[in-house]
C-alpha cells in the first residue's frame, strides 16, 4: 500500500480533535485491552481479528451467527477470539457486547437491500447506534469501516448511505476513526475471483460502463494490518484514513491484466450500468442467486462507479 498511518499504510485526512468526550486510558496499570469487532466473521473482519490477536489483544468477534465460523488462534498468539452473538440491527443486543472494550470496530456491511434491511438502516442508523453504545460504555477507540468515494450527496443510495454513516458515527462518537478502503481483494473474495471466473468462461466479456473507471485494488490482509496498527497506537488523532493498493488501473486494464495472466484474450463489450442493474434485479427472483450473483453484480456496479466496494 502507498502512503499511510506512519508513512506507508494509506492517506490520512485530518479531522479536528474532539472536545469533552472524557475517555479512559486503558493502557495504564496493565489493564487488559479488549477489541470488539462487529462483522468479525466477514471477509475483512476475520483477517482483522487475526491481526489483533497477533498484537496480543483480546478479541471479541461479533456476528449474528458466530458459531458458523471456525475461529483459530493466530500463529504468533495463543489466544482464541471470543465468539459473541449480537445483531447490529438490534440496539438492545449491542450494549453488552461492547462493555469493557478498549476499542470497537464496525466492519459490518450491506451491498443488496432486502425489505426493511436497507443501506440507510445498516450503514447509518445501526452504525450510529453502535458508536453511541461504545461511547456510553467509555470505549477509548471506535473505528468505522467505510469506503473510498463515500459521499453523502451521491445519487447512489449505497454511496450516499456510506457518507451519511460517517457523519452519524462521528456525531455519536466524536473521536471516531474512519477507514475508507478501495476495493479489497484476497482469497475467497467476491470481486476478483468473480472476474477471473467470468474472464475464463466468457469469450465476449461485458464491461461495466465504458471501462474507464479507475480502481486501486488493495489486499485485504494489508487493510486488516493497517487497522490493527491504528488501534494499537495509544495517541491516534481522530482522522479519516484512505487505503489503496500500489497500482491504479482502469476497469478495462484490470480485465485485460486478468486475461493476460489466465492466458486468454476476451473480447470486451461496453454495457451501460442500467443493464447491469436490471440483471441484478432479475437475479433477486432466481432461487439461490440472491447471495451470490446478485451480491456480485450489485457490488461490482458500485465499484465501477466510485471504487467503494468492500466485499
C-alpha positions as CSV (number, residue, x, y, z in Angstrom):
1,X,0.0,0.0,0.0
2,X,1.1,3.5,-0.6
3,X,1.4,6.3,2.0
4,X,-0.1,5.7,5.4
5,X,-0.7,5.9,9.2
6,X,3.0,6.2,9.8
7,X,4.0,6.9,6.2
8,X,3.0,3.8,4.3
9,X,-0.4,2.4,5.2
10,X,-2.7,4.9,3.5
11,X,-3.7,8.5,3.1
12,X,-4.8,10.4,6.2
13,X,-7.3,13.2,6.2
14,X,-7.1,15.2,9.4
15,X,-10.3,15.8,11.3
16,X,-10.0,18.1,14.3
17,X,-9.6,17.0,17.9
18,X,-13.0,16.4,19.5
19,X,-13.7,18.0,22.9
20,X,-15.5,16.9,26.0
21,X,-15.6,13.2,25.4
22,X,-13.7,12.2,28.6
23,X,-12.2,8.7,27.7
24,X,-10.4,6.4,30.0
25,X,-6.8,5.3,29.2
26,X,-6.9,1.6,29.4
27,X,-3.2,1.3,28.7
28,X,-2.5,2.4,32.3
29,X,-1.9,-0.1,35.1
30,X,-1.5,-3.0,32.7
31,X,-5.3,-3.3,32.1
32,X,-6.2,-6.0,29.6
33,X,-7.2,-4.5,26.2
34,X,-10.3,-6.0,24.5
35,X,-11.2,-5.1,20.9
36,X,-14.7,-5.9,19.8
37,X,-15.1,-6.4,16.1
38,X,-18.7,-6.3,14.7
39,X,-18.7,-8.3,11.4
40,X,-15.8,-10.3,12.9
41,X,-16.5,-13.3,10.8
42,X,-16.7,-11.5,7.5
43,X,-14.1,-11.1,4.7
44,X,-12.3,-8.2,6.3
45,X,-13.4,-8.9,9.9
46,X,-11.8,-12.3,10.3
47,X,-8.5,-11.0,9.0
48,X,-8.7,-8.1,11.4
49,X,-9.4,-10.5,14.3
50,X,-6.2,-12.5,13.4
51,X,-4.1,-9.3,13.1
52,X,-5.3,-8.1,16.5
53,X,-4.6,-11.4,18.2
54,X,-1.1,-11.3,16.9
55,X,-0.7,-7.9,18.7
56,X,-1.8,-9.5,22.0
57,X,-5.3,-8.0,22.2
58,X,-8.2,-10.0,23.5
59,X,-10.7,-10.1,20.6
60,X,-14.5,-10.5,20.6
61,X,-15.7,-11.5,17.1
62,X,-19.3,-10.4,17.0
63,X,-21.9,-11.6,14.4
64,X,-25.4,-12.9,14.2
65,X,-24.2,-16.5,13.8
66,X,-20.8,-16.6,15.5
67,X,-20.6,-20.4,15.7
68,X,-20.8,-20.8,11.9
69,X,-17.2,-19.6,11.7
70,X,-14.2,-21.6,12.7
71,X,-12.1,-19.3,14.9
72,X,-8.4,-20.2,15.3
73,X,-5.5,-18.7,17.2
74,X,-3.1,-16.5,15.3
75,X,0.2,-18.2,14.5
76,X,2.1,-15.9,16.9
77,X,-0.5,-15.7,19.6
78,X,-2.0,-18.4,21.8
79,X,-5.4,-16.7,22.4
80,X,-8.6,-17.6,20.5
81,X,-11.1,-14.9,19.6
82,X,-14.2,-15.0,21.7
83,X,-17.4,-15.5,19.6
84,X,-20.2,-13.2,20.5
85,X,-23.7,-13.4,19.2
86,X,-25.3,-9.9,18.6
87,X,-27.1,-8.2,15.8
88,X,-26.1,-4.6,15.0
89,X,-29.7,-4.0,13.8
90,X,-30.9,-4.8,17.4
91,X,-29.8,-1.9,19.6
92,X,-30.7,-3.9,22.7
93,X,-28.1,-6.6,21.9
94,X,-25.0,-4.4,21.3
95,X,-24.6,-2.8,24.7
96,X,-23.4,-6.0,26.5
97,X,-21.1,-6.8,23.5
98,X,-19.1,-3.6,23.8
99,X,-19.0,-3.4,27.6
100,X,-15.4,-3.4,28.9
101,X,-13.9,-2.9,25.5
102,X,-10.8,-0.8,24.8
103,X,-11.8,-0.4,21.1
104,X,-14.8,-1.3,18.9
105,X,-14.7,-1.8,15.1
106,X,-17.7,-1.7,12.9
107,X,-16.8,-3.9,10.0
108,X,-20.4,-4.8,9.0
109,X,-21.7,-4.0,5.6
110,X,-24.6,-4.5,3.2
111,X,-24.5,-4.5,-0.6
112,X,-28.0,-5.6,-1.5
113,X,-31.1,-4.2,0.2
114,X,-33.8,-6.7,1.3
115,X,-37.1,-5.4,2.7
116,X,-36.5,-3.2,5.7
117,X,-32.8,-4.1,5.7
118,X,-31.7,-1.0,3.8
119,X,-28.4,0.8,3.3
120,X,-29.7,3.6,5.5
121,X,-30.7,1.1,8.2
122,X,-27.3,-0.6,8.3
123,X,-24.8,2.0,7.3
124,X,-26.3,5.0,9.0
125,X,-28.7,4.2,11.9
126,X,-27.1,0.9,13.1
127,X,-23.6,2.4,12.8
128,X,-24.7,5.4,14.9
129,X,-26.3,3.1,17.4
130,X,-23.1,1.1,17.8
131,X,-21.0,4.2,18.1
132,X,-23.4,5.6,20.7
133,X,-23.2,2.4,22.7
134,X,-19.4,2.4,22.6
135,X,-19.3,6.0,23.9
136,X,-21.8,5.1,26.7
137,X,-19.5,2.2,27.6
138,X,-16.5,4.6,27.8
139,X,-14.7,2.7,25.0
140,X,-11.5,4.5,24.1
141,X,-11.4,4.0,20.3
142,X,-14.1,3.5,17.7
143,X,-13.2,2.6,14.1
144,X,-15.8,2.8,11.3
145,X,-15.1,0.9,8.1
146,X,-16.3,2.9,5.1
147,X,-15.2,3.1,1.5
148,X,-13.2,5.4,-0.8
149,X,-15.7,7.6,-2.6
150,X,-18.3,7.7,0.2
151,X,-20.3,10.8,-0.4
152,X,-23.5,12.0,1.4
153,X,-24.5,13.9,-1.8
154,X,-24.2,11.0,-4.2
155,X,-27.0,9.8,-6.4
156,X,-26.2,6.2,-5.4
157,X,-28.1,5.1,-2.3
158,X,-25.2,2.9,-1.3
159,X,-22.5,5.5,-1.6
160,X,-24.8,8.2,0.0
161,X,-25.5,6.0,3.0
162,X,-21.8,5.3,3.4
163,X,-21.2,9.1,3.5
164,X,-24.1,9.7,5.9
165,X,-22.9,6.9,8.1
166,X,-19.5,8.5,8.6
167,X,-21.2,11.7,9.8
168,X,-23.7,9.8,12.0
169,X,-20.8,7.9,13.7
170,X,-18.8,11.0,14.4
171,X,-21.9,12.7,15.9
172,X,-22.3,9.7,18.2
173,X,-18.6,9.2,19.0
174,X,-16.7,12.4,18.2
175,X,-13.3,10.7,18.4
176,X,-14.0,8.0,15.9
177,X,-11.5,6.9,13.3
178,X,-12.9,6.4,9.8
179,X,-11.2,3.9,7.4
180,X,-12.0,4.2,3.7
181,X,-10.7,1.3,1.7
182,X,-10.5,0.8,-2.0
183,X,-11.9,-2.5,-3.3
184,X,-10.4,-5.3,-1.3
185,X,-9.1,-8.5,-2.8
186,X,-7.8,-11.8,-1.4
187,X,-8.6,-15.5,-1.2
188,X,-12.4,-16.1,-1.2
189,X,-13.3,-12.5,-2.2
190,X,-16.4,-11.8,-4.3
191,X,-14.7,-9.2,-6.5
192,X,-11.5,-10.6,-8.1
193,X,-12.5,-14.3,-8.0
194,X,-15.8,-13.4,-9.8
195,X,-13.9,-11.5,-12.5
196,X,-11.4,-14.4,-13.0
197,X,-14.2,-16.9,-13.3
198,X,-16.1,-14.8,-15.9
199,X,-13.0,-13.9,-18.0
200,X,-12.1,-17.6,-18.0
201,X,-15.6,-18.7,-19.1
202,X,-16.8,-15.9,-21.5
203,X,-15.3,-15.3,-24.9
204,X,-17.1,-12.0,-25.0
205,X,-16.8,-10.1,-21.7
206,X,-19.3,-7.3,-20.9
207,X,-17.7,-4.2,-19.4
208,X,-19.4,-2.1,-16.7
209,X,-20.0,1.2,-18.5
210,X,-17.1,2.2,-20.8
211,X,-14.4,0.5,-18.7
212,X,-12.7,3.8,-17.9
213,X,-13.5,3.8,-14.1
214,X,-10.2,3.8,-12.2
215,X,-9.6,1.3,-9.4
216,X,-6.8,0.8,-6.9
217,X,-7.4,-2.8,-5.5
218,X,-5.8,-3.4,-2.1
219,X,-5.0,-6.7,-0.4
220,X,-7.5,-7.4,2.4
221,X,-4.7,-8.5,4.7
222,X,-2.9,-5.2,4.4
223,X,-6.1,-3.3,5.3
224,X,-6.6,-5.5,8.3
225,X,-3.0,-4.9,9.4
226,X,-3.4,-1.2,9.0
227,X,-6.5,-1.1,11.1
228,X,-4.9,-3.1,13.8
229,X,-1.9,-0.7,13.9
230,X,-4.3,2.3,14.3
231,X,-5.9,0.5,17.2
232,X,-2.5,-0.4,18.7
233,X,-1.3,3.2,18.7
234,X,-2.1,5.0,22.0
235,X,-2.4,8.6,20.8
236,X,-4.0,8.4,17.4
237,X,-5.7,11.6,16.4
238,X,-9.3,11.4,15.1
239,X,-8.9,11.2,11.3
240,X,-10.1,9.6,8.1
241,X,-7.6,7.1,6.6
242,X,-7.9,6.0,2.9
243,X,-6.2,2.7,2.0
244,X,-5.4,1.7,-1.6
245,X,-3.1,-0.7,-3.3
246,X,0.1,0.1,-5.2
247,X,-1.4,0.3,-8.7
248,X,-4.2,2.3,-10.2
249,X,-5.9,0.6,-13.1
250,X,-8.9,1.3,-15.2
251,X,-11.6,-1.4,-15.2
252,X,-10.7,-2.3,-18.8
253,X,-7.0,-2.5,-17.9
254,X,-7.8,-4.8,-15.0
255,X,-9.8,-7.2,-17.1
256,X,-7.0,-7.2,-19.7
257,X,-4.5,-8.0,-17.0
258,X,-6.6,-10.8,-15.6
259,X,-6.9,-12.2,-19.1
260,X,-3.2,-12.0,-19.7
261,X,-2.4,-13.9,-16.5
262,X,-5.0,-16.5,-17.4
263,X,-3.7,-16.9,-21.0
264,X,-6.8,-15.6,-22.7
265,X,-7.9,-12.5,-24.7
266,X,-11.6,-11.9,-24.2
267,X,-13.5,-9.5,-26.5
268,X,-14.6,-6.6,-24.3
269,X,-18.0,-5.1,-25.0
270,X,-19.2,-1.9,-23.1
271,X,-22.6,-2.3,-21.3
272,X,-24.5,0.5,-19.6
273,X,-24.9,0.5,-15.8
274,X,-28.7,0.4,-16.3
275,X,-28.4,-3.0,-17.9
276,X,-26.4,-4.4,-15.0
277,X,-28.9,-3.0,-12.5
278,X,-31.6,-4.8,-14.4
279,X,-29.7,-8.1,-14.3
280,X,-29.3,-7.7,-10.5
281,X,-33.0,-7.0,-10.1
282,X,-33.9,-10.1,-12.1
283,X,-31.4,-12.2,-10.2
284,X,-33.4,-11.4,-7.0
285,X,-36.1,-13.8,-8.3
286,X,-33.8,-16.7,-9.2
287,X,-33.5,-19.3,-6.4
288,X,-30.0,-19.4,-5.0
289,X,-28.9,-16.3,-6.8
290,X,-29.6,-13.8,-4.1
291,X,-26.4,-14.4,-2.1
292,X,-24.0,-14.9,-5.0
293,X,-24.9,-13.4,-8.4
294,X,-26.9,-10.5,-7.0
295,X,-24.3,-9.5,-4.5
296,X,-21.5,-9.7,-7.1
297,X,-23.4,-7.7,-9.7
298,X,-24.5,-5.0,-7.2
299,X,-21.2,-4.8,-5.6
300,X,-19.3,-4.6,-8.8
301,X,-21.6,-2.0,-10.2
302,X,-21.0,0.2,-7.2
303,X,-17.3,-0.4,-7.5
304,X,-17.1,0.7,-11.1
305,X,-18.9,4.0,-10.3
306,X,-16.8,5.0,-7.3
307,X,-14.4,2.2,-6.3
308,X,-16.2,1.8,-2.9
309,X,-17.0,-1.9,-2.7
310,X,-15.6,-3.6,0.4
311,X,-16.6,-7.3,-0.1
